[in-house]
Amino acid sequence: MAPSRTAPSLAGLMLVAPALAVVVLLFVVPLASSITGSFATPEGPGLGNFRKAFELYWTDMVFSVVIILISTALIVLIAVAIAGYLTLGNNPLAVALLRWLYRWPLFVPFIVVGQILRTFLAKNGLMNSILINAELLTPLQAVSFLDWRGIVIAFVWKQMPFVTLLTAGAMASLDRSTIEAARNLGASRLRILLEIVVPQVASTLLVGAVLSLVTMMSVLSVPLMINAQSPTMITADMAFRINSYGDYGVANALGLISLAFTGAVAWIYLRQTMRENAR
């Protein structure tokens, strides 16, 4: 008599049930509510919320995309530079110190990052005070970075360690024979990094960039604390519509627009991954 598979199937379902319930309650249900709410208008289902969102916040949408893309590009460049030095650097003390320092922002929440940089980048903040005391700047030359530049600095400082950690791990697992062979042939560290190391870890670097992009697109505290002027990020517009007007329809429409942007980026990543696997 064949053994029954009911008991193992039931046990497996019970094991995944808590995780599945969390996914459904915290992700699927809010997503479904946001999608239906974005099309709900006083006149009935329609695209009125989307039209209003584009009329009022088109500039902020473009601003958000540009800020996210600039931040992602800088994160990738800095992560490659740091991970490359950790892999190819010849100074053990510098490598050890850099490995210890670059990870610290990983443990700082975004809301704390916003508060720290709000006081650091202000016109009378710590950064300008240090430059003035060092006689590199005069008080009249001091300017505030509490604008798009502050948002980029906050995003890069917070997300760079995450991408660096992934990239450095991938670089550390590479076969060192190709690196040593290139060194023996006289290749510089920069050429080894760009032509040998980076192409082999490109997929890991792309994963880190996509995850960072999605994370930055959902941050509310940084634009609220650093850039209180217009244009601003979509997340701040969503909070404004809800807190000031109780307008959940336009807020849901803005959320769906940001989801469409991140979904397009994820689709490009998945398509590229499938092409590489097909090869």
N, C-alpha and C positions, 0 to 999 in steps of 0.2 A: 504494500500500500504506500503510495507516494506521500511524503510528509506535507503537512498543510503549510501554506505560506502566509496564512492569515495573521498568525501571531507575530512573525518578524515584520510584516508590513505595518501592523498596528503599532508595534514598538518603535519603528522608524518614524511613523507619523507623529507619535507622541514626542519624540525627540526634537523634531523640527517645528512642532506646533508653537512653542513660545517665540522662536525667532520669526516664524511666519506671521504670528499675531502682531508682533512689533512692527514688522514691515507694512502690514495692512493698515494698522491704526495710525502710524506716524508718517506714512508716505502715500499709500494708495488712497486712503480716505481723504486726506487733505488735498491731494492732487485732483481727485474727482470733484471735490467741492469747489476748488479753484476754477476748474474748467467749466463747470456748469454755472458758477457765479459770474464768470467773465462774459457769458452770453446773456445773462439775465438783465433786462431793462424794465423800467416801469411800463413800457408799451408792449412788453412781451419779449420772447427770445429774439436776439438780433445782434448786430455788430456795432451798436451805438457806443459801447464802452471802449472798443478798440479805436473807433474814430475819434472819440474824445481824448483817449490816451495819446494818439499820434498828434492831434492838434495842440495839446498842451505840453507834451513832453518829448517831442521828436528830437529836439536839441540834446536833451538829457540822455536819450537812447544812444545817439551817436557818441556823446561824451563818454558814456559807460563803456561802449565797445572799444573806443580808442584807448581809454585808460587801462582796460583789462589787457589789450593786446600789447601796449607798451610795457606794462608790468611783467607780463609773461615773457616777452623777449629779453628784458633785463634779467629776470630770474634765471632763464636758461643760460645766458652768457656768464653770469656770475657763478652759477652752479658748475658749469663746465670749467671755469678758471680755478675754482677752489678744489673741485674733485680732481682736476688734472694735476694741480700741485701736490695734493695728497698722494697721488699715484706716482708722479714722476719727480717730485722734489728730492733734492740731495741733502738738504739740511734737516737732520732728525729733530732738532729743537724746534725749528719753525713749523715743521709738519705736525709735531705733537701739540704745539700751542694752537695752531690753526684748527686741528681736529677737536680740541677742547672748547674753543671759543665759538665756532660757527653754529653749534647746535643750540645755544641758549635760547634764541627766539622761538624754538619749537614749543617751549613750555610756557610761553606768554600768550594769554588769550587775546583775541582781536580787540576787545573792549579796553584792555590794559594798554595795548599798543597805541590805540587812539589817544588815550589819556596821556601817555608818556610823550608821544610826538607832538601833542597839542601844546605842551609846555616847552618842549625842546625846540620846536620850529617857529614859535611865535616871534614877533619882532623884538620883543624884550626877553626872549627865551634864552635857554642855556647855550644853544649853539652860537647865537650872535654875541652873547656875553663873553664866551671863550675867545671868539675872534677879536672882539674889541679889546679885551685884556691882553691879548697877544699882539696888539697893535697891527693886526692884519686888516682891520676894518674900523671905520669911524662910526660913531652913533648915528650920524646922518645917513650913512650908507646902508645901515641895517634895514632889511626887508623881511616881511613875513613869508613863510613858505606854507601857510595854512590855506592852500588852494590845491589845484590838481597835482602839483609837485609833491605836496605832503601826502596825498593819497597814494601816489606811485611809490614814494619812499616807504610808507607803511606796508603796502602790499609786498614789495620786494624784500624788505627786512624780515617780514613774518614768514613768507613762503619759501624764500631762498634756502634755508636749512633743510626743509623737507625734500626738495628736488636734489639738493647736493647730497643728502644722505643716500637717496636711491641711486644717483649717478656714481658716487664714490664706491658704493657696494658693487655695482656692475663692473666698474673699472678694476676693482681689486680682484674680481674673479676671472679676468682675462688671462690668456696664456702670455706669460712674460717673454717667451722666446722671440716673438715678433718685435716687441719693444726693444729688447737687448740687441737684436740683429740690426734694427734701424740705428741704434746708438753706435754700434760698431762701424756702421757705414758712414757715420758723421752727421746724421740728421739731428737737427736741433730739437729741443723739447717741445717748442711750439708746433713744429712740423709733425712730430710724432703724435702730439695730442690731436691735431686737426685731421691728419690724414690716416692715422692708424687706430687711435683709441676711440675718438668720437663716433666714427661710423659703426663700430662694433657695439656701442652702447646707445645708439640712436633710438631704438625702440623703448628702452627704459627711460631715456630723457623725454621722449614724447609722452609717455604715461604720466610722468611727473608734471609736465607742462599742462596736460589736459586736466588733471586733478586739481592743480593750482588754479587754473582758469575758472573751473566750476566753483571752487571754494570762494575765490575773490568776487565772483558775480553775486554771491549770496550774502556778502558782508554788509551789515547795516551800521554798526558802531563807528567804523572808520570815517565814512563820508559825513556822518552826522557831527562828529567831533572835530574833524579837521577842515572840512569844506562846507561851511554853512551858507555859502552863496550859490548863485546859479551861473552856469549849469552844475548839476550834481548827478549822483548815481541814481539808477532806477530804484534801488532799495529805499533810498531816502524819499523818493516820490511816493512809493507805496505806503510808507509810514505816514507821510503827510496827508495823503488822501483819506486814510483811515482815522487818524487822530484829529484832524481838523474838520473833516466833512462827513465822516462815517460812510465814505463812498467805497464800499467793498467791491463794487462792480469794476471801476477803473483800476483799483489796486490789483484785483485778480487778473485783469487784462494785461497790466504791466508785468505781473508775475509770469503769465503765459508767454509774453514776448521774450522775457529773459530766458525762460525755459526753451523756447524755440532756438535762441542763439546758442545756448550750451548744448542743446541736442544736435544742432548742425555741426558743432565742433566734434562732439562724440561720434557722429556719423562719419565724418572725415577720418577720424582716428581708426574706427573699426574697418572702414573700407581699405585704408592703407595697410592695416594689420592683415586683413584677409588676402590682399595682394601679395604681401611678403610670405605668408604661409603657403599660398598657391605655388610660389616659386620653389 
